[in-house]
Amino acid sequence: MKALILENSRLYRQLLDNILGQQGFENDITNEIRIAKDFLQQNRYDIICLSETLKDGSGLALAEFCRLDPRLCKIPVLLFTSDKQIERKTGELEFAEIIFKHNLQQISDQITHFLETRLDPVFSEGKILFVEDSLSVAQLINTALSEAGFQVEHYDSADQAWAAFNEEVSYGSDKEAFDLILTDIHLEGEMCGSDLVRKVRQLQDARGFIPIIASTTQTDDQLRIRLYREGINDFLPKPVLLEELLLRVTNLITNKRLLDKVHDQRRELYSLATTDKLTGCHNRHSLTEFARKFIAQATRHHYPVSLMMLDLDHFKQINDTHGHAVGDIVLSEMGKLLNSSFRDGDMVARFGGEEFVVLLNHCDAKQVHIKAEKLRQQIEALNPNQLAISSSIGVTTLEPGMTFDFEALFHAADLGVYQAKEQGRNQVRFIKAGSE
């Protein structure tokens, strides 16, 4: 990406150069309109940072020069000024953002926010579910949205639109997910636009929060109030002003994408906090937090759960003989095996060092013994980094009617591991909770 910076102040030139450089921009910098015009004729820019006052005239003159040139008029211009009344001087000029020169940190934050929300391609795209039964209106709006860079799926009935939306399993920041619904309210067929809004808002997953714009020829206050209560985010009377529609669509999709970004970051942070980086299993903290709820739910609903604890045999010897890097490879391969060997409802955790714990939902004593023996054989056949390894496994079960907590189950499985090692390693030992 490339930026043109026009600024008189050396301090602000350096500031803008640093901010844009950190965002991956290659920058051309000048404080003269004459030189800037040469730059503009020779290069293609993604953004212009323009000071109101320049060495050889007003920055507004350069903005007017860009406005009148079809090749330059679509480049977003950030205007930097100290004049709080600047909008009185701009006339027909439109700026992507007006940034006042006061606090340097606020300027940096404002520019960064603009770049992230307006220049990032993810915010200038979007997948729209469009419902309109008038062919002429649909063609007009479809063309405008498509030319603006949006992907549009058009349906002429709410029934068809709902079927398509309800079958879509993607949501949030997934590139296949819908980002907005634009629907007429009065439609032919069994469902009207209001029915579609209600069905979408009744969904329990993230799709139920998708932004919705409703449109109709009726403009009475009571209808708009009812639609807002049913869950729309915005309302456009017909005939639709295309420029206004594009602005409203862009704003809603931008806000949705920002929230998607926040949710993605929260999920990533949660994953970092609960996952062991080396093995991809849950970490000890996550196990401790989750296990009590896991056990409590099984006790409340009277179904069996089992706990499996395994310890790699002679792992210290692997580290001492082959080095910790090889030991890490062994642990990483173990993590892959464990994560692929159990169901989504089970929980695999690295408890520490070479110890792993598995909580198995709806799994009784007979089933856990079979699964543990199968896992023991898989570990024996794993041969990570061409090394023969084995494991000692202790298992126990919380049967319906038992009232043991996680600590009691853990203690029983740990005792099973100890007995397996005492009796020659590479074997499974079942210990009844509370029997020791």
N, C-alpha and C positions, 0 to 999 in steps of 0.2 A: 504494500500500500504506500501511497505517496501523498505528502501534504505540502501546501504552500503557506509559509508563515510571513505575514507582513506586519512588522512591529517596529516602532521607533526606539523603545526602551531596550537597552542591552539586557537588563534583568529579565524582562518579560520574554525576550527572544530566547534566552537560555532556558527559562522555565518551560515555555511551549515546546522547545526542541527536546528537552528531557522527558516531558510527559508523553509526547507523541512517539518519541524513540522507544520508550518502555513498552508502548503498545504495538511496536513493530513497524512504525512508519519511517520511510526515508523522507527527509525534509529538505526543501529549498527555502532559503531565508533571505529576506531583503526588507529594507525600510523605504523603498522607492516604488511608486506606481509604474514608472517607466520600465524598470527592470522586471517588475511583476508581470506586465503585459507580455514581455518577451518569454518569460517562463511559461505563461499560459498558452502561448502559441506553439511552444516546442514540446510540452509535456502534457500528460494526462494526470489529473489530480483527483484524489478521492475526497479531499476536504481542503477548505481554505480557512485559515485563521487570520482575521483581518482587524487591524486596529483602526479606530475611527480617525486618528491623527497620524499622518505619515510625513516623511521628509519633504515630499514635493506635492502635497495636497491632502484632500480628505479621502479616507478609505471608502466613503459612500460613493465617490466617483468611480472607484474600481468596481464596487458592487453593481453599479448601474451598467458599467461596461460588460460585466459578466451576464447580467440579466438580459441584455439585448443580443447576446451571442448564443444561438441555438446549441452550440457545442459546449458552452460553459454554464448555461443557465440552470442545469440540474445539479451542479456541484454544491453540496451543503456548505454554507458560509457561517462561521462563528464570528460574531462581531464583538470586539473587546473595546470597552469604553468606560470613562469615569462619569459620563453625563447621565444622570438619572432621568432626564427628560428626552433621551435620545429618540424615542419613538415618534416624537413630534417632527423630527428631521428626516425620518426614513421614507416617508411618502409611500410609493408603491413597492418599495424594496421589501423583500421578505427574507428574513434570516432564519437559518435553522435554529439558532440560539443566540441570545444576547447575553454576554457575560460581563458583569461589572468588575472593574479593577479595584478590589479592596483587600480581601484576605487571600493570601496566596494558596493556603490549604483548600479553601472553599473553591477557588478557581480550578485547582487540580482535580478536586472531587467532581466538579460540574463537568469538566471536559471528559474525564474518565467515564462518568455515567453516560454522557452523550455517545461516546464511542462504543460503549458496551451495548447500548439499547437502540442506537439508530444506525450505526455502520456495520455492526455484526450481522452477517447474512441471516443468521437464525431469526432475527427480529424483522427482517424484510420479506420473510416467506411465511407460509402458513397453509394449512389444509382446512378448507371451508366446506361444511355441509350446507348446501343452498337448496331451499325448498320454495318453488314458485310455479304456479300452474298457468301463468300467462306466458306464452312462448316469446312474444315480443319483448316483454319486460325481462324475462330470463336471459335472452340473448344479449340485451343491452348491459345488464349487470354482470353477467358472466364474462363478457369481453373486457369490461373495465377492471374486474378483479384479476383476470388472467394477465392482462397487460401490466398490472401493478406487481406481478410476481407471485400471486397466490395460486395455489392448486385448488381447483373447485370441482366438487362432485355435485351435480345438479339432479334433483328429483322433482317431478311435478305433482307428487302427492306425499302427504305426511306419513302414510302407511309404508311406502317404499323407503322413505328417508329413515324412519324408525327401524325398519328391518336391517338396513345397512349399518346404522349406528349401533344397534344392539348386538350385531354380530362382530363388531370391531373390538378386539381384545386389547389393542394398544391404547395407552393413555399417557398423559403427562408429556415428558420431553421426547418420547419415542417418535421417531421421524414418520412413522405410519399413522400416528394418532391424529384425530381431528383437533383443530385449535379453536374453532368457532362454528356456531350454527347461525345461519341467517334464514329466517323463515317468514313467509307471509302467514297471516293469521286465518284468513278466510280461504279455504282450499276445498277442492272437490274430493269426495271420498268419505270413508267412515271417520277418519281422523281429521281434525282441524289443527291449525298451528298451536293453539292453546293445549290440546291434548298431547302434542309432541313435547312441548315445554314441560308439562307435568310428568310425563313418563321419564324424561331425561333427569329431572330433579329428584325422582324417586330412586334412582340408581344409588347403590351403596358404595361403589368404588369411585375413583377419581374422575371417571367420565361424567359423573353427576354434577361436577362443578364447572363444566365447560361454559365459557361465555356465550350468551344467546342474544341476538338482535332480532326483534320482532318488527314487522312492517305491515301496514294496512292503510286503506284509503280512509278508514274511520279515524277520527282524531279527537273524539270526545274524552274528557278527563276521566270519567269513570272506567272506560275501557283501558286506558293507559295504567291507571292505578291497579286494576285487576290483574293486568299482565305482569306488572312489577311484583305484585304479591305472589303470583304463580312462579316467578323465578327468572324473568328476563333481566338482562343487564342494561339493555338500551332499546330505544324505540325510534323508528323512523317513519314519518308519514309518507304516503304516496301522493304524487309521483316523487320518487327518490332523487335527491340532488346527488349526483355521482361523486363529486368532490367531497361532500360531507360524508357520504357512505365510506369512502376510502379512508378518510381520517378516523372515523369511528372504528372501523374494522382494524386498522393499524394499531390504534391505541389499545383496544381490547386484547388483541393478539400479543402485543408487546407486554402488557401487564401479565397475561397468562404465562408467557415464556419466562418472564422474570420470576414468577412464583414457581414455575417448573424448575428453574435454575436453583432457587433456594431449597426446594424439596430435594433435588438431586444432591446438593451439598450436604444437607442434613443426613440423607441416607448414607452418603460417603463417610461423613464423620462418625455416624453410628457404626458403620461397618468397621472403620479403623479402631473404634473403641471396643468392639466386641469380637474382633477376629484376630487370630494369631497369624502374623504376617508370613511366617515361614511355611506353615502347613495349610493355611486356608481354613482351618477348623475354628470353631469358637474358642475364645481364650478362657482362662480360669475365672476371671471376673464375670464373664457372660454366663458361664456354667452356674456359678453360685447364684446369680440373679434369677436365672431362668428355672433352675431345678426345683426350687420350692413351689413355684406356680405349677410346674409340670406334675409334681407329686400331689399337690393339693387338688388339682382338677381330676386326677385319676381316682383319688379317694372319694371325692364328692360324687362322681358319676359311676363308681363301682366297676372300673375296668382295670386289668393288670398292666403294670409297667415293669420293665426290667432295666437293670443297670449293669453295664459291662465295663470292666476296667482292665486295661492291658498295659504291659510293660515290656519293652523290647529287651531281649536277653543279651547280656554282655555288651551293652551299647557303649559303656565307658572304654571297653577294649577297642571298639571301632574308632573312637575319637583319639585314643592314645596311639594306635598303630597307623591309622590312615590320615589323621588330622581332622580338625573340626569342620573344614569345608566339605569333606566327604560325609561326615556325620550329618551335616545340614541337608545334603542330598538324600540321605536315607530318610530323614524326618519328613522332607518335602514329599518324597514318593509315598511314604506312609499316609500323609495327609490326603493325597490324591486318591489312594485306595479306599481309605475310610469314608471320604466324602461321596464317593461313587457307590459305596456298598450298602447304604442305608436309605430309608425313605425320607421324604420331605418332612414328615411329622416327627422324625427322630432327631436327636441332637448329638452331634459329634464335637468333642472339645479336647484340646490339648491341655492337660492339667498342669504339666510342667516337665521340663527335660524330655525324657523318652516315654512319659506316661500319658495315656489317652483314656478318656471316659466317653461312653456312649449311653445315652438314655433312649430307651425304645418304647414307643407308645403302643398300647394294645398288644403287648407281647408277654406271654406267660412263660413259666419255667422251662417247659419242653421246647418252646420256640426259641428262646434265648440260647439254650444249650446248642441247638442245631446251628443257629447263626454264628455263635462264637466258634464252634468247631470249623465251620466253613471259612470264617475269617482267619483262623489260625493257619489253615492250609494255604489260603491266598497269600498270607504274609510269608510263609515258608517258600512259596514259589516266586516271590516278588523279585529277588535278586537286584536290588538297587545298586547301581555303579558296580555291577558284577560281584556283589558281596552276598554271601549266604546269611540270612537273618532269620530269627524266630521270635516268638513272643509267649509270655506267660499271661494267661487271661483268667480273671476272676469274675464270676457273674452271680447275680442275685435277683430276686423278683419280689415286687410288692403285689400280692394277690388281693382281690376284692375282699374287704372286711378287715384287712390289716391296717394298722395306724402308725406304722413307722415313718419317720421323716427322712429327708435326703441324707442326713449325716449317718443315720443307722444303715441305710442301704450302701452308702459309700464305704462305711467301715466293713461291712460284710464282703463286698467285692474286693476291697483291698486285702482282706484276709485270704480270699481265694487266690489272689496273685501271689501272696506270700507262700501259701501251700504248694502252688504250682511250681514255684522256684525251688522250694525245699525238696520236692519230689522229682526233680530232674529237668525242669523248665520245658518250654515248647508244648504246653498242655493247657486244658481248660479245667477249672475247678469251680463247682457251684457251692455256694454257702447260703444257707437259709438265714434271712435277716432275723437277728435277735437270738440266734442259736448258740453263738460263741460265748 
